[in-house]
Amino acid sequence: MSPRALSALALVVSGSLRCSGAAPSSPAPTQPPTPTQPPTPTDLLPPECSDDQLSEMYDRYVEPFVSGAVPSSCSQCHMTGIDLSLYAQDTPCQTFACMVELGVVDLEAPTSSGILEQILMGDPSSSVFDVGAEHDAMLEWIEWNVACHEATCGEVESACSAGTGAPSTGQTPIGDCSEQDLLGVFWDSVLVDQGRCTICHTASAAEQGTFGACDTTDDCELSQECLEGLCRSPGPYYAPHMFEADHLLDWSDPDDQQLGMNTMYNIVALGLLDPEVPLSSLLLTKPLLEGFQPTAIEGPGVSMAKIPPGEGVGISHGGTSKFNFGCHDPAECPTSGVVDCRTEIRCGDAPCPDGTACTEAGYCRTVGSYCDETYVRYVRFAEYYAECSGR
C-alpha cells in the first residue's frame, strides 16, 4: 500500500460526518475521561493486541491525518467543511471509542461501517486519490480494533470529549463561503486559464507523454527518461495530476462543473493553498519566476500596495516557470518588482496618473512594472480562499 494512500485517511476520518450531514459538536471537558474498566494486563493480551501494536496501528493509519495534511478522497465528498476534531482524541483508545460512539464504525459488521461508505464516495477516477487503498487501510485499522480494542483499552466513557484539550488540526477548505461561491471564483480565476498547467498536471498529459519500451534512458529520445520500462516525458510523469480535465470547461455543463469541483478540492487537499499567507501558496510560488519577489500586486480583484519581504517569492518549479513575465533567460530576468495588470485607465482616455505610463497593452500602469494576468487571477483565488478560511 503506497504511503500516499495510507496518508489519506485523516481527512476522511474527519469529514464523513460532514458528508452525511450529522456532525454533533463535542463538549468541552476539564479533564480527559478515565476508562471505567482497566485494560487487560499486558501479560494476558494476545500477541497481536499489545499496546505496542495499538500505537503502531494508530501511528500508521490515523496520526498522519491528525497532524494535518494529506490528500484523501474526503475532499471529493464536497462537504462544507472538514474538522479533524470530530474524531481525533487524546489517545488512540479514545479516538476509536469516539468513532464507535458517533456511529461511523460498526463493531458487528466492520465492513459495513459508515466511514468506509464515505470513503467510497470519493471519485475513483480521480488522478490524485486512491479510494480503494484508503478504504482498505481504514478497514484494517477498524478490524484490528474490533479484535483488540476491549483488551487493550477497556471501556472508555465520554470518548468524544477527550480531544478538546489541544488545538484542533482540522482543515476547513470551505470556511465561511459556500461551495458554489468558492467554485465560481476558482472557475473565473484558475480554470479559465489552466492551459499552462495542464500540459503536465493532468493524467492525459502523462498518457500522451508515454512512448515505447526501454531498458535505460539511452533507449529514449530527446528529453525522455526510461521510467517503469517505458520512455516518458518526465514533467507529466512526476507532476501531480490535480487538474481533472485538459480542455476548457463549460460552466453550463454539470459534468464539467463536477470536474472543476474535483480539481478545486485536489488543489486544496494537496496543500497548494496557504490560508495564513496566501501569497506564499505553492499554487502561486511554484509557477512564478524563480527568485522573483513581488513588491506590490495590482489588477482586477487584487490590490496589494506593499508586500512584506520574503512573502510570495517564486521557488523552483521542477519545470519551466509559467509566470515569467516573458523572460526566459535567468541571467536577464528580474528578481523583484511591481506586478500591475490594472485595466481601469485606458491610454488616451486621459493622461496617465503620476507614477504610471502607457503600456503596450493600452493601459496606464506603474512605471517599470510587470504584468501576467494569469498570475494575478491566481492571486485573486488564493486571497479569496484565505478570506473564506477566516484569515
N, C-alpha and C positions, 0 to 999 in steps of 0.2 A: 504494500500500500504506500503510495507516494507521500512525502512529508506535506505537500500542499493539500492533499486530501485530508490527512489527519489534522492539519491546522485549520480546517474549515469548520469545525464544529461549534466554536463558541458563539458565533453569531447565530448559528442555527439553534443552539441551546437557548439563546436569549430571545429569539424572535418568534418562536412558534405561537406563543400566546397572542402576540400582536397580530400574527397572520390569522388566527382563529377568532380574534375579537373578544377574548375573555381574559383580560390582563388584570388580575387583582393587585392592589398595592400592598406592599409588605409593611407590617407595623414596625415601629422603631423601639426595640427593647433597650434596656440599660445594660444588660449582661447577656452573653450568648447562652442558649439553653443547655441544660445538662441532661445527658441520657438518663432515663428512668430505670433502665436495666444495664448493669455493667456488661461490657463486651466479654465474649468468651475468653478465658485465659489463653494466652498465646500458645502454650504447650498443648492445648486441646484443639487448636484450629487445624483444619485440613491444610496441606502444604500450599494449595492454590489460593487459600483465603487468608494469607498472612497480612499483617499490617504493612509490610514492605511492598507486597503485591498491590494492596489498596492504593498506596501512594504512587506506585509506578503506573497503574492504570489511570489514575486521575491525572497525573502529570502528562501522560501520553495523549489522552483523549479530551481532556476538559481544560486544564490550565492554560494551554496555548491561546485559547479563545478568550478566557477571562482576562488575560494580560493585554489583550487588545487588538489585536488586529489583523485578522487574516480573512481572506475571502471565504465565503460559504454560500451555499445555494439559498440561504435565507435572504440574501439580497434580492433574490428573484421572487420572493413571496410578495414583494411590493407593499409591505406593511407601512404604517405611518410612522414607525419608529422602532428602534432596537435598543433594548436596555438589558445588559447582562445581569444586572442586579435582580432580575426576576427570579433567577435560579442560583446564581453564584453566591455561595455562602462562605462562612469562615473555614469550614473543613470539608473534605470530600464526603464524609458521612452525612453532614447536614445538607450538602448540595443534592445528593441523590435523594435523601428523605424529602427535600423540598419538591423535587420533581414528581415524586410519588404523591405527595400531598396535593399538588396542583393538578394531578390527573393526567400528566403528559407521559407517564410511564405506567404500563400495565404489568403488574407482577405476575398475574395469572397467565397472560399471553404476551410475553415481551415483544414478539414480532408485530403485534398489533398496537404497540404504543403510539400514542398520538404524535409524539415528537418525530417519530420515524415517518409518519404520513406527511408531516410538514416538510421534512427534508425532501421527500419525493415530489413536492410541489415545485421544486426548482426546475428550471428548464433543462432537460437532459441534453439539448443540443448546444447549450452554452459552451463557448470556447474558453471560458475561464474556470468553471467549476466542474468537478467530477461528482455528480449527485450520487451515483451508485456507491462510490468509495466512501463518501460521507455517511451514507446510510449504514453501510457495513461496519464502519468504525464505531458509530454510536451504538449500534446493536450489540457489538462485542462488549462495550462498556456496560450496557444495561444488563446483559446476560450474566456478566461476572458479578454484578451487584445483586441480582436476583438470587444467585447461589451463595454469595458470601457476605452480603450487607449485614444481615442479622448477626452473624457470627463475629464480624469484625467491629461492628458499630453499636450493636444493641438497639434499643428503641429510642428514637430522638423525638422529643416533643417540640412543638413550635419551630419546626425546622426552617421555615421560611422567614423566621425573624432573626436569623443568625448572620445575615450578610450586610447589615446596615452599619456595622461598626467601622467600616473602611470606605473610602471614597469609591463610588461606582466607576468602573472602567467601561461602562456601556457606551455604545455608539448610537447616535440618533441621526441617521442620514437625511431625514426629512426635517427635523426640528419643528419650528412653528409654521412652516409653509406647507401648503397642500401638495400632494404628489404631482397633480396636474400642473400647478403653477411652476414647480421646480422643473418639471419636464419641459414646459413651454420655454423657459429661459435657456435650458440646456439645448433645446432644439434650435433656437434662434442664435445661440452663441457658439455652439460646438458642432452640431450635426449639419448645419447648413454649409460648413466649410471644413469637412473632415478629410478631404482628399489627400492632404499632406500626410495624414496619419494612416490611412487605410492601405497605403502601398506596403506597409509592414504589419500593422496591428489588426489584421483580420485572418481568419482561418483560410479564406480563399487565397490570400496573398501567399500563405505558406504552401498551399497546394500548387499554385502557379509557379512558385519558386522551387519546385521539386523536379529533378531530372533523372538521368539514368543511374544504373547501379555503379558502385565504385568499391574499391578496396582501400584506397588512400586518396587524399586531396589531389595528388598528382594526376589522378584519372579524370579530374573535373576541369571545366573550362573557366577562364577569366577569374572572377572573384568567388566562384562557388567553392564550397567546402564539402568534404565527404563526411556526412553525418548520418549515423544509423544505416550505413550501407548504401546511401543514395547521395548523389550530388545535389546540393541545395544552396539556395541563396541564404546566407547567414542571417541577414536582417529579419526577414519574415519568420525564420525558424526560431530565433531566440526571443523575438519581441512578444510580449503578452498580447493576446488577441482579444482586446476588450471591445473593439468595435464589431457589432454583430452583423453589419451589412457593409458591402463595399460599393453600394450605389446610393444616389441621393434619395433620401426617404421622403415619402408623401404623407403629410400630416393627416390628410383625409382618409388614409388607408389604415384601418385598425391593426392589420398585421405589421405595417411599418411602424405604427406607434408602439407596438409591443417590442419590436426590435430596438427602437430608440430608448424605451424604458430599460430594457436589459442592458444596453450599452451604458446608460447613465449609472445604473446600480453597479455594473462592473467597475467603473471608474471610482465610485465611492468605496466599494469593498476592497479594491486593490490599494487603497491608501494614497491615491493620487491627488487628493484634496486635503488641504490643511486649514481647518476652520479657525485655528488660532492666528495663523499668519498666512492668510490666503494667497498673498503674492508669492510666497515661497512654496506653494503647492507644486508637486512634481509634474502635474499636468501643464504647468507653465514653465518651470525652470529647466526641465529636460529638453524640450524642443527649442528653448531660447538659445540665442548665440552664446556659446560657452564663455564664461567670464564677464558677460555684459551686465552692468549694474544700471537698471533704470533709476533715474533720479526723480522723475515725475512721469505720470501717465495721464493723458487726456484723450477722450474720444467719446463716441456715443455710449451713454450709460456709465461712463467711468470718469472720475475726476479725482486724481491723486496728485496734489500740488507738490508734495515733498515726501520722498520715500527714504526711510532710515537706511544708512549704510549697511550693507550686508544682506538686506532683505530683497528677495526676488532675483538674486544673481543667477545667471544661466550656468548650468552644470553639464558635465559630459553626457551626451545623448546615447552614445553607443553607435550611432549612425551619423548622418549629417544634420546640422542644426536646421530646423524648419522655420523658426522665427529669426532670420538672419539679416533682415533689412537690406537684402540684396547683396550682401558681402559674402564672398566665398573663399577669400584668402585670409586665413587667420592673422597673418602678419599685418594686414591692412585694415582689419575690422576694428570698429570702435569698442572700447571697454566700458563706456558709460555714456549716459545721455538722456535727454528727454524723449519720450515716445509720445508723439502728438498726432492723432488721427481725427481731429475735430473737423466737423463739416458745417459748422454754424455760419461761417462767413465766407462767401464765395469771393474770389478775386474780381475786382471791377464793380461789385455792388457798392462798395465803399472802401476808402483807404484802409489798409490793414492796420490794426492797432499797434502801438509801440511794442517792440519785442517780438513781433511776428512778421512774416513775409509771405508773399505769394509762392506757393509750391507748384510743382508740375501737375499735381492732382487738381489744381484750380481752387485751392482753399488757403486761407490765411492761417498759418501755423507757426509755432515757436521757431525762431531763427536757429538753424543748426540741429533741429530735431530729426527724429526718425519716425517712420510710420510702418506698422504692419497691422492691417485691420483685423486679421485673424487673431493675432496675439491679443489685441485689445478686447475682442469679443470673448476670448477665453478668460481674460482677466475679469470681465463682467460676470461670467458664470461663477468663477471662484469666489468673488466678493458676495454675490447673491447667496451662494451656498453657505458662506460663513454667517451671513445675516440670519438665514433660516436656522442655523445651529446655535443662535443666541450669542454670537461673539459680541 
